[in-house]
Amino acid sequence: MQNFDTLNDLIFFAYNAPGNHETMKYHQLIIGDKNLARKYQEILKAKAYLNNIQIGPSEVTIKNIMGFSRALAMSNSTTIGVFDLLLN
């Protein structure tokens, strides 16, 4: 049976809880210690939050980038070289 000597052990258990009869023993151990139970609940809340957050740019950011790319015009000039214009 695993001991929860450090917070890392508790986090590891929260993310990798085995799916067997040992899991109930671990949960009883956690429930029996109020401090450990509080920390475990905080870890589970953080885990749920991290599972629900959006990874990547928002739709608004993508639309802004695409709008900028459509409005940008690059041209060559014989006198000054390459220049860019942001069209309205």
C-alpha positions in Angstrom: 0.0 0.0 0.0 1.2 3.4 -0.9 2.1 6.0 1.8 1.4 9.7 1.2 4.6 11.1 2.6 4.7 14.1 0.3 2.2 16.2 -1.6 3.6 14.7 -4.8 2.5 11.2 -3.7 -1.0 12.5 -3.2 -1.0 14.2 -6.6 0.3 11.0 -8.2 -2.5 9.0 -6.6 -5.1 11.5 -7.8 -4.0 11.2 -11.4 -3.2 7.5 -11.4 -5.6 5.9 -8.9 -5.6 2.2 -9.6 -8.9 0.6 -10.6 -8.8 -2.3 -8.1 -9.7 -3.1 -4.5 -6.6 -1.2 -3.2 -8.2 2.0 -4.3 -10.8 1.7 -1.5 -8.0 1.3 1.1 -6.3 4.4 -0.2 -9.5 6.4 0.0 -10.2 5.2 3.6 -6.6 6.3 4.5 -7.3 9.7 3.0 -10.7 10.1 4.6 -9.3 9.1 8.0 -6.9 12.1 8.0 -8.7 15.5 7.8 -5.6 17.4 6.6 -4.9 14.8 3.9 -8.6 14.8 2.9 -8.6 18.6 2.5 -5.4 18.5 0.4 -6.8 15.6 -1.7 -10.0 17.6 -2.4 -8.0 20.6 -3.5 -6.0 18.4 -5.9 -9.2 17.0 -7.3 -10.6 20.5 -7.9 -7.4 21.6 -9.6 -7.5 18.4 -11.7 -11.1 19.1 -12.8 -10.2 22.7 -13.6 -7.2 21.7 -15.7 -9.3 19.1 -17.6 -11.9 21.8 -18.5 -9.6 24.7 -19.6 -9.3 25.5 -23.3 -5.8 24.9 -24.7 -5.1 27.1 -27.7 -6.1 30.4 -29.0 -9.7 31.6 -28.7 -12.0 32.1 -31.7 -11.7 35.8 -31.3 -7.9 35.6 -31.5 -8.0 33.4 -34.7 -10.5 35.8 -36.3 -8.3 38.8 -35.5 -5.2 37.1 -37.0 -7.1 36.1 -40.1 -8.5 39.6 -40.5 -5.1 41.1 -40.2 -3.7 38.7 -42.8 -6.4 39.7 -45.3 -5.9 43.4 -44.7 -2.1 43.2 -45.1 -0.7 43.9 -48.6 3.0 43.7 -49.4 4.3 45.3 -52.5 7.6 45.8 -54.3 8.9 49.2 -55.4 11.8 49.9 -57.6 12.9 52.9 -55.5 12.3 51.8 -51.9 12.1 48.0 -52.1 9.5 46.0 -50.3 6.9 47.8 -48.3 3.7 46.8 -46.7 0.3 48.4 -46.4 -2.5 47.7 -43.9 -5.6 48.2 -45.9 -8.8 49.4 -44.3 
